[in-house]
Amino acid sequence: MPRMSHSSSPAAESTSAPGPGTVAADAGPLAQRLNRRHVTAWALWDWGSASFNAVMVTFVFATYLASGAFGPDDRGTQWLTTANAIGGLVIALTAPVIGQRSDRGGRRKLWLGLNTAVVIALTALCFFVRPEESYLLLGVILIAAGNVAFEFAGVNYNAMLLQVATPRTIGKVSGIGWGAGYVGGIFLLLVLYVGFIAGDTHWFGITDDDAMNIRVVALFSALWFLVFALPLLVSVPENRTGVRGEKVSIPESYRILLRTIAGLWRHDRNTFWFLVSSAVFRDGVGAVFAYGAILGTTAYGVDPADILIFGIAANVVAAVGSFLGGWIDDRIGPKRVIMGSLAGLIISAAIIFFLDGTTAFWIFGLLLCFFVGPVQSASRSFLGRLTSEERAGEIYGLYATTGRAVSFLAPALISVAIALSGDSRAMVPAILVVLLLGMALLFRVRDPRVDERLSAR
């Protein structure tokens, strides 16, 4: 179904750029009809991104770095959390300015493509991380730097949600994107398990010697992301509805950013507090996937080869949660979806902490994963309902910044908990603290209703 172009739509013609820190009266998606081809291309980027999120950061390469090959005493886990904390600081200081400048220049897709290319290159370079203690630093730097580039790409990718969704479908489209990412992870993990993880011999005659099978996974993942990122970069037009104006210097960009934040505090406390609360609970939610596989292998006795099977199952239930959450989002509002999912996460995590064995990890670990998808999807659509397409990059940049500004919480608490207890299981209460704090902050946020957004247009 063809979609009315932004430049010719009545909404686009009547929209003027809001002042710093304000939200336009017609804030929200400007598309009047869905272009299914654009939605598909947009979702395929999420499908391809599973090669980094599911494989490199979660189920394969991170657990490889956490193995005994890189040193004793959970050294790999501690180094990785430290590197990710440093990367989070870089993102916190730069993401909103990057989004703001891509908005002003109308180059959202360009920067998405460039940062995607960086992630692909860093993923491929992980092939050179051999299973020796001297290579641990290289491994954690590549993964942490990849996280930074991936977050920069995500700022512009999330902002493009407002280009491909309509006001009444933003929850569903966001859920499709998250669900596609999880389903893509399922297919990729299955391929990698059959081809490179299971058994003693693998495709192309590759063996386990020198961890070559794991290192080749990095090359395969880089190729996977490249193939599925291309449709978005080729078929979806560049954003041309940005906040136009003369080019500004980087220092001036930061001054504009500070005025935006001050303006949100004065005129739009709802958006301000959502950014704060979502920053906290998204850090806890991210930790569930980032450290769940490590917890399974180190504390619950899951075999490292079987953790990939758990990853496949985890992506299945997370995809179901995302699709279902997106459908419910457009009907009851994103806040209720987030609150219900956070409650499910907290209860499941509390139960698994007091249990032992692989069976308990499988049951309640998968239940945790089911609630992760709706939180992520509804958070993205929540913010999409609060902002305008012209300023989406900057606002989603703030979304990334606020997230990274507190991204030290879960990694730092986990690192301290492990250091004090000497037990990886201690990461569970650390994550619980972050989830509870984020949920408490969300109580003060008002749910944006679809009908209200439409009546304001």
C-alpha positions, -999 to +999 in steps of 0.1 A: +000+000+000+016+033-010+023+058+017+018+096+014+052+112+012+063+134+041+069+164+019+034+164+004+013+154+034-008+180+051+008+172+084+042+178+070+032+211+054+017+224+086+045+214+109+070+239+121+101+231+141+094+233+178+117+253+200+143+236+220+128+214+246+093+215+234+072+189+217+053+198+185+015+198+187+014+171+160+043+152+177+044+116+166+045+097+133+037+118+102+030+088+079-007+085+070-006+051+054+018+022+059+042+013+032+046-024+038+078-025+018+094+001+040+083-016+072+097-049+060+131-033+050+132-015+084+125-047+103+151-066+083+178-044+098+167-056+133+167-091+119+203-087+108+214-069+140+208-102+158+243-112+146+258-086+170+233-087+198+225-124+201+257-139+188+286-115+197+272-098+229+251-125+244+252-162+235+285-170+217+314-145+218+308-130+252+307-164+268+338-172+249+356-142+264+342-153+299+357-187+295+388-200+314+409-196+283+413-159+291+422-161+327+408-174+361+384-158+386+357-146+362+383-122+347+367-121+313+333-112+328+348-084+349+369-070+320+339-071+297+316-053+321+343-026+327+348-021+290+311-018+284+308+007+312+335+029+295+317+025+262+285+036+278+301+068+290+311+076+254+276+070+242+261+091+270+283+121+261+277+120+224+245+102+213+220+131+215+243+154+196+248+128+169+210+124+166+205+162+166+230+168+139+216+140+117+182+156+122+194+190+111+213+177+081+186+153+069+212+125+069+197+100+092+200+071+069+236+080+060+247+079+096+228+047+101+247+031+072+281+044+084+277+032+120+263-002+108+294-006+086+316+001+117+297-026+137+302-051+108+339-044+106+345-047+144+325-079+144+347-094+116+379-083+135+368-105+164+381-134+143+416-125+154+408-130+191+426-162+199+419-182+231+449-168+250+450-145+280+470-119+260+440-115+236+414-107+262+420-070+260+416-070+222+383-090+226+367-067+251+378-036+232+362-049+200+330-058+217+328-025+237+336-004+206+310-024+186+284-016+213+292+021+209+288+020+171+257-001+174+241+024+198+249+052+175+232+033+146+203+025+169+196+063+175+189+068+138+173+034+134+148+041+162+141+076+148+132+060+114+103+043+132+084+075+128+091+074+090+077+039+085+048+037+111+015+055+114+000+069+146-023+039+151+003+013+143+035+025+160+032+000+187+027-029+163+055-018+140+079-014+169+069-049+180+075-062+145+110-048+145+119-062+179+103-095+170+122-097+137+154-092+157+146-121+179+135-144+151+166-134+131+186-145+162+168-178+162+177-186+126+213-174+130+219-193+162+204-225+147+227-221+117+258-215+139+249-243+162+246-269+134+275-255+114+301-245+139+292-253+175+278-288+178+301-318+174+339-321+168+339-313+131+322-284+114+314-269+080+343-263+056+365-287+076+368-262+105+378-277+139+378-266+175+416-261+174+426-227+186+388-219+189+387-215+152+350-225+151+341-197+174+363-172+156+347-181+122+313-174+138+324-137+140+330-136+102+297-153+096+279-128+118+295-098+101+283-111+067+248-118+081+244-082+093+256-068+060+231-088+039+201-078+060+210-042+066+212-034+029+174-034+022+168-005+046+197+014+033+186+009-003+148+011-003+137+035+025+143+072+015+165+095+034+148+117+061+142+152+046+120+166+073+147+176+097+150+208+117+166+229+090+190+257+098+225+267+094+252+243+103+263+247+139+296+238+156+299+208+180+301+231+211+269+248+199+253+214+194+259+207+231+245+241+240+213+233+220+212+200+238+213+216+272+185+240+262+165+210+250+169+192+283+160+224+303+130+229+280+118+193+287+121+200+324+101+232+321+075+223+295+073+185+292+080+167+325+062+136+312+089+131+285+116+140+309+106+115+335+100+088+309+136+093+297+149+089+333+128+059+342+134+041+310+171+047+313+171+027+345+148-002+337+163-006+302+197-011+319+183-039+340+165-054+310+196-053+289+216-070+316+191-100+315+202-108+280+238-096+282+247-117+313+221-144+312+241-168+292+272-163+314+250-169+345+237-201+330+272-216+323+289-204+355+262-207+382+235-232+369+257-258+353+245-253+317+270-268+292+286-241+270+274-259+239+239-262+252+237-225+260+233-219+223+202-240+224+190-219+253+197-188+232+175-201+204+147-209+228+151-175+244+148-157+211+116-177+203+099-166+235+112-131+233+099-128+197+065-140+209+065-115+237+075-086+213+047-094+187+021-098+215+033-067+233+032-046+202-004-057+195-015-049+230+005-016+230-017+000+204-048-010+223-041-003+260-011+020+258+027+013+262+029+022+299+007-007+310+027-031+287+060-019+303+047-021+339+032-056+335+064-068+318+087-054+345+066-071+371+070-104+353+107-099+351+111-091+388+090-121+399+108-145+376+143-132+386+134-134+423+123-170+419+154-182+399+177-167+425+165-192+451+166-223+428+194-245+415+201-266+385+197-264+348+159-272+348+152-241+369+174-220+347+156-231+316+121-226+329+125-192+346+153-180+323+129-184+294+101-167+313+125-137+319+131-136+281+094-135+274+090-102+293+121-086+278+107-081+243+076-061+253+096-037+276+120-029+247+093-026+221+068-005+241+096+018+254+105+027+218+069+033+208+062+052+240+089+078+230+077+078+194+043+090+206+060+118+226+081+134+199+079+147+163+095+132+133+116+164+127+133+160+161+132+122+165+169+118+161+177+142+189+151+127+212+161+092+205+196+103+210+186+115+245+169+082+249+203+065+242+221+090+264+199+087+294+202+049+290+239+050+289+242+077+315+231+051+340+244+021+321+271+018+347+244+007+372+239-030+363+275-037+351+289-020+382+266-037+406+272-070+390+310-065+390+309-055+427+286-083+437+308-109+420+339-095+435+324-095+470+307-129+468+329-148+443+297-162+429+282-153+395+248-159+409+251-126+428+243-108+395+206-117+400+199-094+430+220-067+413+197-068+383+167-069+405+177-037+422+179-019+389+145-032+376+127-022+408+142+013+407+132+018+371+097+005+378+093+029+407+103+059+386+079+049+359+049+054+382+051+092+378+049+090+340+016+094+322+007+070+294+004+087+260-029+075+244-032+070+207-066+088+205-052+118+223-022+120+198-046+118+169-070+145+183-041+169+187-033+167+149 
